[in-house]
Amino acid sequence: MTVKPALADIQLTAFMSSRICHDLVGPIGAINNGLELLEEETDEDARAYAQEVILNSAQAAWTRLEFARLAFGASSGMGQAVDIGQAERIARGYVEEGKHRLQWHAPKDIQLDKSHARLLMIIIAIAIPALPVGGALHVDVAAAEGAPTLTVRCVGRNARIPDKVDGILSGADLEGLDPRSILPYYAARLADEAGMTITVAKAGEDVVFTAAPA
C-alpha cells in the first residue's frame, strides 16, 4: 500500500518537532528544578535529593535524546547501517525508563539498514501506549535479503490497540493528525519508503505490530 501524504512536509516537521520537545521537556524541566533547589537549600538531605533528581533526569534526557537521534535523525556518524546491538541498547534504555520491559529477539552480529532501524524504533515508541499499565515488548527481527520482518508484540494486562493507530497505519483515517498522533503516520511513511507494509492487530490478549516487505 502506498501512503498518500496527508501533511505537507513543513507541517510534518512541525508536528515531529513538537513530539520530540514533549518527550524532552519533562526531564529537562526536572533538571532545572533540581538546580533551583540546590541554589536555595542549605540542608544536606535536601541538597542530596536535588542532586539525585538532577542525575536521574539528566540520564532520562540523554536516553530520550539518543533514542530520538536514531528514530528521527539522519546522523552521518552512524553510517548507512546500525549494529543490532546498538539498536537494542538504545531501545532498551528508552523502553525500560518506566513501567515497561524489553524482550529482544534478533540474530547477533547483524547490521540493520538505517531506514529499518529507524522504523523499528518508531514501532517501539508506538507500541508502548498499547500497554497502559505496563508490560513487556517482545521485539523480533527476522533478517532476510532486502528488508527484514520486524515484529513488536505487546504482552501485558489490558493490552489494547491505541486510539486511531490502526486507521492511521492503514491510511484509512488520516483526519485530525496532530503531534500526539504523528508517530503512526510517520511510521507508515517510513515503511512505504522502505518498500514495507506495517500493520497492527490483536492476537489473543496481545497486540502485535508487524512491518514486513510489501
C-alpha positions in Angstrom: 0.0 0.0 0.0 1.3 3.4 -0.9 0.7 6.0 1.8 -0.6 9.3 0.3 1.0 12.2 2.2 -1.8 13.8 4.3 0.5 16.5 5.6 2.8 19.0 3.9 6.4 18.3 4.8 6.6 21.5 6.7 3.6 20.5 8.8 5.0 17.1 9.4 8.3 18.7 10.5 6.4 20.9 13.0 4.5 18.0 14.4 7.6 15.8 14.8 9.4 18.7 16.5 6.6 19.1 18.9 6.7 15.4 19.7 10.4 15.4 20.4 10.1 18.5 22.6 7.3 16.9 24.5 9.5 13.9 25.2 12.4 16.1 26.4 10.6 18.8 28.4 9.8 16.6 31.4 13.4 15.6 32.3 14.9 18.9 31.3 12.3 20.7 33.5 13.2 18.4 36.4 16.9 19.3 35.9 16.1 23.0 36.2 14.0 22.4 39.3 16.9 20.4 40.9 19.3 23.2 40.1 17.0 25.8 41.7 16.7 23.6 44.8 20.5 23.4 45.1 20.7 27.2 45.0 18.1 27.7 47.6 18.7 24.9 50.1 21.4 24.5 52.7 20.0 21.4 54.3 22.3 18.5 53.3 19.4 16.0 52.8 17.6 18.4 50.6 20.7 19.1 48.6 21.4 15.3 48.2 17.8 14.9 47.0 18.3 17.7 44.5 21.5 16.1 43.2 19.7 12.8 42.8 16.9 14.5 40.8 19.4 16.2 38.5 21.4 13.0 37.9 18.3 10.8 37.2 16.7 13.5 35.0 19.9 14.0 33.0 20.1 10.3 32.4 16.5 10.3 31.3 17.0 13.2 29.0 20.1 11.6 27.4 18.2 8.3 26.9 15.4 10.0 25.1 17.7 12.2 23.1 19.7 9.2 22.0 16.5 7.4 21.0 15.3 10.4 19.0 18.7 10.7 17.2 18.2 7.2 15.9 14.5 7.2 15.4 14.1 10.7 13.8 17.6 11.8 12.8 19.9 11.4 9.8 23.2 11.4 11.6 26.1 10.6 9.3 28.0 9.3 12.4 26.0 6.1 12.3 26.8 5.4 8.6 24.2 3.7 6.5 23.8 0.7 8.8 23.2 0.3 12.5 24.6 -2.5 14.6 21.8 -4.6 16.0 23.4 -4.5 19.5 23.4 -0.7 19.4 19.8 -0.7 18.3 18.9 -3.0 21.3 20.8 -0.8 23.8 19.1 2.4 22.6 15.7 0.7 22.6 16.1 -0.9 26.0 17.1 2.4 27.6 14.0 4.1 26.1 11.5 1.3 26.9 12.7 0.5 30.4 12.8 4.0 31.7 9.3 3.4 33.1 7.0 0.5 33.7 7.7 -1.5 30.6 10.3 -4.1 29.8 12.0 -5.2 26.6 12.5 -8.7 25.4 14.8 -8.6 22.4 15.0 -11.5 19.9 17.3 -10.9 17.0 20.3 -12.5 15.3 23.6 -11.3 16.8 26.2 -9.5 14.8 23.9 -8.3 12.1 23.6 -4.8 10.7 20.3 -3.1 10.1 19.9 -0.6 7.3 19.4 2.8 8.9 15.9 3.1 7.5 14.9 -0.3 9.0 16.4 0.6 12.4 14.6 3.9 12.3 11.3 2.2 11.5 11.9 -0.4 14.3 12.4 2.4 16.9 9.2 4.2 15.8 7.2 1.0 16.1 8.6 0.5 19.6 7.5 4.1 20.5 4.0 3.5 19.1 3.8 0.1 20.9 4.4 1.5 24.4 1.0 3.1 24.8 -0.6 -0.3 23.9 0.3 -1.4 27.4 -1.2 1.4 29.6 -0.4 -0.3 32.9 2.9 -1.7 31.9 4.1 -5.0 30.4 6.7 -6.4 28.1 7.5 -5.5 24.5 8.8 -8.6 22.6 10.8 -7.4 19.7 11.7 -9.9 16.9 13.9 -9.1 13.9 13.8 -11.7 11.2 16.8 -10.9 9.0 16.5 -11.6 5.3 17.9 -10.4 2.0 16.5 -7.0 1.4 14.1 -5.8 4.1 13.7 -7.7 7.4 10.5 -8.5 9.1 10.1 -6.5 12.3 7.6 -7.6 15.0 6.7 -6.0 18.3 4.4 -8.0 20.5 2.8 -6.1 23.4 2.3 -8.5 26.3 0.6 -7.3 29.5 -2.7 -6.6 31.3 -5.2 -4.6 29.4 -3.2 -4.6 26.2 -5.1 -2.6 23.5 -4.5 -1.0 20.2 -4.1 2.7 20.8 -6.8 5.0 19.6 -6.7 5.7 15.8 -3.4 3.8 15.3 -4.9 1.1 13.1 -6.6 3.6 10.8 -3.5 5.8 10.6 -1.2 2.9 9.8 -3.5 1.7 7.1 -4.1 5.1 5.7 -7.9 4.8 6.2 -8.1 7.5 8.9 -5.8 10.5 8.5 -8.1 13.2 9.6 -7.1 15.3 12.5 -3.4 14.4 12.7 -1.6 16.2 15.4 1.6 15.9 17.4 0.0 13.2 19.6 -0.9 11.0 16.7 2.0 11.8 14.4 4.2 8.7 15.1 1.9 6.1 13.4 1.7 8.4 10.3 5.5 8.8 10.3 5.9 5.0 10.7 3.6 4.4 7.7 5.6 6.9 5.6 8.9 5.3 6.6 7.6 1.8 5.8 6.3 2.9 2.4 9.6 4.4 1.5 11.4 1.2 2.6 9.1 -1.0 0.5 7.3 -2.4 3.5 3.9 -2.5 5.0 3.1 -2.0 8.6 0.0 -3.5 10.5 -1.3 -3.8 14.0 -3.8 -6.4 15.2 -5.0 -8.2 18.4 -3.6 -11.7 18.8 -5.4 -13.2 21.8 -4.7 -10.9 24.7 -1.7 -9.4 23.0 -1.3 -6.5 20.5 1.1 -7.2 17.6 2.8 -4.7 15.3 4.4 -6.1 12.2 6.4 -4.4 9.4 7.2 -6.7 6.5 8.4 -6.5 2.9 5.5 -5.4 0.7 
